[in-house]
Amino acid sequence: MEIAGDTNDNKRQTKEVESATQSRGWDDNAIQAMKEIEDLQQSFANVVNGLNATRSSRKINFRTMVNPDKVDNSYFVLPMATVNAAKHKFENTLVGFFVGKKVAFPLVKNYVTNTWNKFGFEKIMGDDEGVFYFKFATSKGLEQVLEHGPWLIRNVPLILTKWTSKMTISKDQVTL
């Protein structure tokens, strides 16, 4: 396997990465973590018998992530601007999960859309652990939903709490 490792290529790639992270970041189509130069079509029999009709090596360009900030005992540092941007996306959000039976996402979405619309409900998200995220237009609407509880969907209790940037989201840590 050949690896592109010439210093001019590395400098050019570093400049490309730096300019891309300053502009559009992950949305930039010019950045690829690994770019395969040549796609080989070989049969298993030809490889085993050593018959290679095409070139047998692939050329791959490796790119490194460059971050000028360094922190001891850490492999990666997130810029504070990125952390703050993500933090604000979850303002006015309730985090909830069901105790006991699992309730299907479409059923939960339909129920909260119809019931909480008057409180400024905007959208719902769910994760693989059965935790739901309910986004509201205002903190007042969020507070009203908490005040009008407890909420049951299909007679299964929905436990709700306000989202904070320091919370650990785990159903196992909640005590009733």
N, C-alpha and C positions, 0 to 999 in steps of 0.2 A: 504494500500500500504506500503510495506517495502522499506526503503531506506538504502543502504549500507553506514554506517557512521563511521565505526571503524577507529581509528586514524592511525593504521598501513596501512590500505587500502589507506587512504588519502595521507600519506607520500609516499607510493609506486606510487600512481597515479601522484603526483606532480613531482616525479623524472622521471617518464615516459614522462610526458609532457615537462619537461625541456630538456631531452635528445632528444626528437623528434623535438623540435623547433630548436635545434642546428644542427640536421642532415638534414632531408628531409622535415620538416615542414608538410604542409597539404597533401603531397604526401605519408606520412608514413601510411601504412595500419594498424598499431597497435593502432592508435588513433581513437577513436570514441567519439563524444560529448555525446551521450547517447547510452548505450548498453542495449538492452532488453535481459534479461537472459532467459526468458521462454515465448514462444508465445502461447497464449491460444486460443482454438477454442471452442466457446460457442454459442449456439443459443439464440436468443432474448427471446424465450419462457422460456428456462431454467433459464435465468437471472431474468426475471420477477417473476417466480414462486419460485425462491430461490434454484433451483436444480443445483448444481455445481458438475459436474462429475470430474472436474479437479481442481487444486489449483486455488483459486480466487485472489491471490495477485501476483503482478509482482515485480520483484526486478530490480531496475535501479541503475546504477552507475553514479553519477554526477561528472564531472571533471571541475575544475576551471582553468582559464587562469592565468598564473603567469608571471608578467612583473615587474622587479625590479625598473624600472623608474617610478617616480610619478610626476604628474603635478597637481597643484591646479585647482579645478573646472573642472576636466576632468575625464571621465569614462574610457578612453582608450588612450594609447600612442603608436604610431607607431615608431619603431626604425628608425633612420635616414638612415641606410644602406638600409632598405626596400624602403623608400621614394626615395632615389637616384637611386636605381635599376629600379623602376617603371618610374621615370622621364626620364631615358635614353632610354626606350623602345619607347618613342614618339618623339625622335629627328628626324629631317627631315620628319616631318608629317604636312600635310595641313589639316585643318578642314574646311568643307564646308557644305552648305545646299542650297536647292532650294527655290526660291521665287515664291510663287503662287502654281502651281500644284505640286503634289507629283509625283516623278519619281521612277519607280520600281528599286530595288537594282540590279537585273541581267542586266538591261539595262545600268545603270550607270557603273557597273563593266566592261561590254563588251566595252563600249565607251572609258573609261579611259585606259583600258588595250591596246586597239588598237591605241589610239591617243597619250598617254603619255609614251608609252614604250621607245621611243627615248630619253626621259628625265630621264630615270632611275626609272620609276615607278615600285614598288614592289608588293604592295597589298592594298586592300581596306577593310574597316570595316564600319559598320553602326550601329546606335543605334535605340531605339524605338521612339525617338523624331524626326527622320528624319535628323539627323546629320551624315555626312560621314567623315571618317578619311582616308586620302590617304598617304601611306608610300612610301618614296623615298629612293634610295640608297645613294644619296649625297644631300647636301644643294644646290649645284649648279643646279641640276635638278629641285629641288623644286622652286628655284628662277626663272628658265626659264619658268616654268608653269605659275607662277604669271605674268611674263612679257608678255607672249603670250596671256593673257586673253583679254577681258572677254570670259568666256566659256558658251556656250548654249548647252543643251542636250534636244532634242525634243522642241526647241524654249523656253525652260524654263531656266532662268538665274541661274547659279551656283555661289554663293558667297563663296570665298575662303579667308582664312587667315592662317598665320603660327601658329602652336600650340606652346603655352608656358605653363610652369608649373603653372602659376598664373592666367590663363584665366578662365573665367566663360563661359561655353558653353550653350548659350541660344539664340534661334532664335528671341526672343522678344526684346533683348537688342541691336540689330543691327539697325542702322538708315541709310537710303539711301539718 
